[in-house]
Amino acid sequence: MVKTLFCSGALVALLVVLPGRAEAATYEVGPGKTYANIGDVPLESLAAGDTMLIYYRATPYKEKFVIAARGTPTSP
């Protein structure tokens, strides 16, 4: 009985601790990249560990954007 409770508790703890996503995503913005403009990136989907790389282009990026996600100490 005690062993069953321990295994059940360990399984629940493992499911709570594991993140919903297996890998962090990298979003590249710039000429010849997946996203031409910063606003093209799905900013509402950013999560801890994700990276947005904004590359130089001759025409400045004239955009405002907000990132409303929280990082963690291990995945800023």
N, C-alpha and C positions, 0 to 999 in steps of 0.2 A: 504494500500500500504506500509506504513512504517513498520507495523507489519510483513508483508510478507518478506520484505527486511531484517529485523532483524532476523527472523527465518532462512532464507537462509544463511545469514552471520554466524550465530551461528552454523549451521550444517557444513558449510565449515571449520570453525575454529576447530570444534570438530574432523573432519576427518583428518585435518592436524596435530593436536596435538597428537592424539592417535597413539601409536606405532604400527608397523606392526605385532608384535608378542605379544601374550597375556601373555606368561610366559617366564621366563629365564630358560635356560637349564643348567643342571649339568652334566659334563663329568667326569667319574671316571677312572683313569688310574692305573693299577697295577695288581698284581697277583690275579686272581679270579674276576677281575672287568670287566666291559664291554669292555674296551680298554686295551690291554696288553702293548702297547707302546705309548709314547707321539705322535709320528707321525701317529698313527691310528685315532686320534681325528680329526674331520673335522674342522681344524683350520680356514679355509677360511670362515666358517659359523658362527664363534663366533660373538656375538653381545653384546651390553651393558647389564650388569646384569648376563651374563653367568658365570659359575664357572667351573674351571678345577681343580679337586682334584687329586694330584699325590701322590700315596701311596708308602711307603717303599718297596723295594725288595732287596734281598741279592746281586743280580747283579746290579751294577749301571746303570742308564739310560745314554747311550752315544749317545745322540741325540742333534741336534741343531734345534731350531724352532723359528718362528717369529709369533707374534700375531699382526695383523694389523687392529685392531678394536678400536674404541673410546668408552669410557664409558661416562656416564653423572654424574653429582653430586649426583643424587639419585640412579643410577645403575652403579657403578664403574666397 
